[in-house]
Amino acid sequence: MGNREREIFRVTFAGSIGNAALLAFKFVAGIVGHSSAMIADAVHSLSDFLTDIVVLIFVGISSKPQDETHDYGHGKFEVVASFLIGLALLGAAAGIVISGAVKFTRWLSGEELSSPGYLALWAALVSIFVKEILYRYTAHAGRKLNSQAMVANAWHHRSDALSSIAAALGIGGAIIFGGRWTVLDPIASIVVGIMLAVVSLKLLKASIGELTDKSLSKEEEDEIVKIINSVPGVFEPHHLKTRRLGNRISIEAHIRMDGKTVLEEAHDRATDIENRLKEKFGKDAHVTLHMEPTKGEKA
């Protein structure tokens, strides 16, 4: 396991410890404080803990070097982890919305929802603070290490913080105002659930794009063409194909050179292009160049 994978493991493991402690605290607070919102929030933290385990497993697999069965390495296993996290996040969002809708329907029918205790409110406030710290810590590390799975997992931390905000508003409103104001809990849950669904769909879209070999952005491909054209004696880059391989990218392109160029010089130019692309897009970038003679006389 390389330095990158060890850092991902360390950050994710720290998050999993925080999630385990929070979900235990929330379950106790939800039961003792008679708060269904807090119990639902504890289930959300449980989903966070499970996705931490998914990341730890898949990052270990994705760090394996290329072998006879995976010529491009195992980087896409990390994308699979990101996809699974997106699914878990979407499932958690659906659960929050459904639970809130059921409570709201009961309130409309005249039922007075139970008022929770202060322990549940404190649990929600602690969760907001801890989960926001975990989000910032994990997201920063994920961007630094170019790990989509970590960034996706960071958003799961943020989603739990948002869920706890909804719980805090509902629980706090029920405690302070009592009576019919307990409806604040299900209303806030529905709003936050919709927000989480939007985030999860964005994560799923990005993951599906990589798993189906979506090309890099136009800006990135334009930069690739610019780099190729910057090498003297190289002309007309074409048939450019790009895709992501987990945390690295693959670049394939056809280039033209003077047909009289000796093989050694042509090889040196291709190597120069490869080195420049790797300097820009990472030393592990996969670069394949196909050389063709120019159609006219160019020097």
Secondary structure in CASP SS format (residue, H / E / C, confidence):
PFRMAT SS
TARGET T0000
AUTHOR 0000-0000-0000
METHOD secondary structure of the structure
MODEL  1
M C 1.00
G C 1.00
N H 1.00
R H 1.00
E H 1.00
R H 1.00
E H 1.00
I H 1.00
F H 1.00
R H 1.00
V H 1.00
T H 1.00
F H 1.00
A H 1.00
G H 1.00
S H 1.00
I H 1.00
G H 1.00
N H 1.00
A H 1.00
A H 1.00
L H 1.00
L H 1.00
A H 1.00
F H 1.00
K H 1.00
F H 1.00
V H 1.00
A H 1.00
G H 1.00
I H 1.00
V H 1.00
G C 1.00
H C 1.00
S C 1.00
S H 1.00
A H 1.00
M H 1.00
I H 1.00
A H 1.00
D H 1.00
A H 1.00
V H 1.00
H H 1.00
S H 1.00
L H 1.00
S H 1.00
D H 1.00
F H 1.00
L H 1.00
T H 1.00
D H 1.00
I H 1.00
V H 1.00
V H 1.00
L H 1.00
I H 1.00
F H 1.00
V H 1.00
G H 1.00
I H 1.00
S H 1.00
S C 1.00
K C 1.00
P C 1.00
Q C 1.00
D E 1.00
E C 1.00
T C 1.00
H E 1.00
D C 1.00
Y C 1.00
G C 1.00
H C 1.00
G C 1.00
K H 1.00
F H 1.00
E H 1.00
V H 1.00
V H 1.00
A H 1.00
S H 1.00
F H 1.00
L H 1.00
I H 1.00
G H 1.00
L H 1.00
A H 1.00
L H 1.00
L H 1.00
G H 1.00
A H 1.00
A H 1.00
A H 1.00
G H 1.00
I H 1.00
V H 1.00
I H 1.00
S H 1.00
G H 1.00
A H 1.00
V H 1.00
K H 1.00
F H 1.00
T H 1.00
R H 1.00
W H 1.00
L H 1.00
S C 1.00
G C 1.00
E C 1.00
E C 1.00
L C 1.00
S C 1.00
S C 1.00
P C 1.00
G C 1.00
Y H 1.00
L H 1.00
A H 1.00
L H 1.00
W H 1.00
A H 1.00
A H 1.00
L H 1.00
V H 1.00
S H 1.00
I H 1.00
F H 1.00
V H 1.00
K H 1.00
E H 1.00
I H 1.00
L H 1.00
Y H 1.00
R H 1.00
Y H 1.00
T H 1.00
A H 1.00
H H 1.00
A H 1.00
G H 1.00
R H 1.00
K H 1.00
L H 1.00
N C 1.00
S C 1.00
Q H 1.00
A H 1.00
M H 1.00
V H 1.00
A H 1.00
N H 1.00
A H 1.00
W H 1.00
H H 1.00
H H 1.00
R H 1.00
S H 1.00
D H 1.00
A H 1.00
L H 1.00
S H 1.00
S H 1.00
I H 1.00
A H 1.00
A H 1.00
A H 1.00
L H 1.00
G H 1.00
I H 1.00
G H 1.00
G H 1.00
A H 1.00
I H 1.00
I H 1.00
F H 1.00
G C 1.00
G H 1.00
R H 1.00
W H 1.00
T H 1.00
V H 1.00
L H 1.00
D H 1.00
P H 1.00
I H 1.00
A H 1.00
S H 1.00
I H 1.00
V H 1.00
V H 1.00
G H 1.00
I H 1.00
M H 1.00
L H 1.00
A H 1.00
V H 1.00
V H 1.00
S H 1.00
L H 1.00
K H 1.00
L H 1.00
L H 1.00
K H 1.00
A H 1.00
S H 1.00
I H 1.00
G H 1.00
E H 1.00
L H 1.00
T C 1.00
D C 1.00
K C 1.00
S C 1.00
L C 1.00
S C 1.00
K H 1.00
E H 1.00
E H 1.00
E H 1.00
D H 1.00
E H 1.00
I H 1.00
V H 1.00
K H 1.00
I H 1.00
I H 1.00
N H 1.00
S C 1.00
V C 1.00
P C 1.00
G C 1.00
V C 1.00
F E 1.00
E E 1.00
P E 1.00
H E 1.00
H E 1.00
L E 1.00
K E 1.00
T E 1.00
R E 1.00
R E 1.00
L E 1.00
G C 1.00
N C 1.00
R E 1.00
I E 1.00
S E 1.00
I E 1.00
E E 1.00
A E 1.00
H E 1.00
I E 1.00
R E 1.00
M E 1.00
D C 1.00
G C 1.00
K C 1.00
T C 1.00
V C 1.00
L H 1.00
E H 1.00
E H 1.00
A H 1.00
H H 1.00
D H 1.00
R H 1.00
A H 1.00
T H 1.00
D H 1.00
I H 1.00
E H 1.00
N H 1.00
R H 1.00
L H 1.00
K H 1.00
E H 1.00
K H 1.00
F H 1.00
G C 1.00
K C 1.00
D C 1.00
A C 1.00
H E 1.00
V E 1.00
T E 1.00
L E 1.00
H E 1.00
M E 1.00
E E 1.00
P E 1.00
T C 1.00
K C 1.00
G C 1.00
E C 1.00
K C 1.00
A C 1.00
END
